[in-house]
Amino acid sequence: MDEGRQKRIFFGTLLGMFLAAYLPTGITLGERPIVSLFVGGIVFSIVNKLILTYPSEIRSAAPITLLILGLVGIVQDSLIWLLASWLVGTQLEAGLHVDGFGGALLGGVVVRVAAMACLAIPTRKAKQTSDA
């Protein structure tokens, strides 16, 4: 996977986490929201790196592929929210809390939509010059 794609997935995940924390999804942040989002973003990035469920080329993927990977990704992101809540909120006491699976599911939808939207943004590729 190229570096630009990884950066877009990471940025989309952080954007989705930020939106999910400030929308009424059942996800709350503690006294230090930046620390909670940063540590939660690290957890999301590590798990997303281990379990990759994004299409290789989102703009040319078949709709059924996008639907299946989107649904699997939402469940994956929901479970990651629960893991991040347990790890960041309980074990590290950094203040991230998810109110049950319903809140995690809504947060998973927000994160997945944000990440897929960032992947769908076209990028400029450097033009190769020929010496012929």
N, C-alpha and C positions, 0 to 999 in steps of 0.2 A: 504494500500500500504506500502511495507516495506521501511525502511530508505535508503537502498542501491539503490533502484530503484529511489527514489526521488532525491538522489544525482546525479545519472546519468542523469536524465532529466534536472536538474538544470545546471550541467556541460555542457551538450549538448546545452542547450539554450544559455548559455554564450559564448560557442565556436562559435555557429552559429551567434550570434550577432556580435562578433568580426570579423568573416569572412565577414559577410554582410556589415559591416561598411568599410572594407578595400578592398572589391571587387567593381567593378563598377556597383552597384545596384541602385544608386540614394539616398543612405543613407550617410549623412555626419555628422561628429562630430565637436563640437566646439573647443574652445581653450584648454579645459580640457577633453581629450577623455576618460580618466579613470573614471572620475566622471560621464560623460554621459553614458558610458557603465554600470557602477555600478547601477546608478539610473534606467536606462532602464531595466537592469536585474531584479531589484526589481519589476518593473511594470509587466514584463513578468512572473515572478514567481508567483505573486499574482493572476493574471488573469488565468494562466495555472492551478493553484491550484483550482480555482473556476470552471473552465471548463476543465475537463480532457478528452482528446481525444487521448489517447495512448492505444494500445492493451495491455491486461494484460500480455501476454507472446508473445513477438515478434518473437521468433525463431520458435514457433509452430503454429502461427496464419495462417489462410487460406489467400491465396494471395488476394482474393476479400476483405477481412476484412482490410488487410494492405492498399489496394488501396483506399477504401472508407475512412478509418480513416486518411490516408495520405492527401487526397484531402480536407477533412473537416478541418484537422489540418493546411493545407497551408492557407486556407481562414481565419481561426481563427488567425494564426500568422500574416497574412497581416493586419487584423483589429487591432491586438495588436500593430503592428508597428505604425499604424496611431494614436492610442491612446497614445502610448509612445512618439511619436513626438509632439503631442499636449501638453501632460502633462509635459514632461521633457524639451522640447525645448521652448515652449511658456509660460507655467505657471511657471515653476521653473527656466527658463532661463539657463539651464545647457548645451545647445548646441547640442542637438540631433535633426536632421532635416531629414524628408523623403520627397522626391520629388514626391508627388502624389501617386495614387494607384498602378501604375506600379512599382515604387521603393519599395513600401510596399510588393507587390506580390513577387518580386524577393527576397527581404529580408525574407519573409515568407517561401519561398522554401528553402533557405539556412539554416534557423533556424530549420525547420522541418527535413530536411535531417540530419543535425548534431545531433539533439536530437534522432532521430530514430537510427542513427549509434551508438550512445553511449548506447542506450538500447539494441542493438544487440550484444554488447560485452559480452561474457560469463564471469560470476563471479565465484570465488571459494567459495564453501560453506564449512563451518567448518564440519569436520567429527565428527559424534557422536560416542562416544565409548560406548560399551555395557558392563555392569558389570556382565554379565552372565557367 
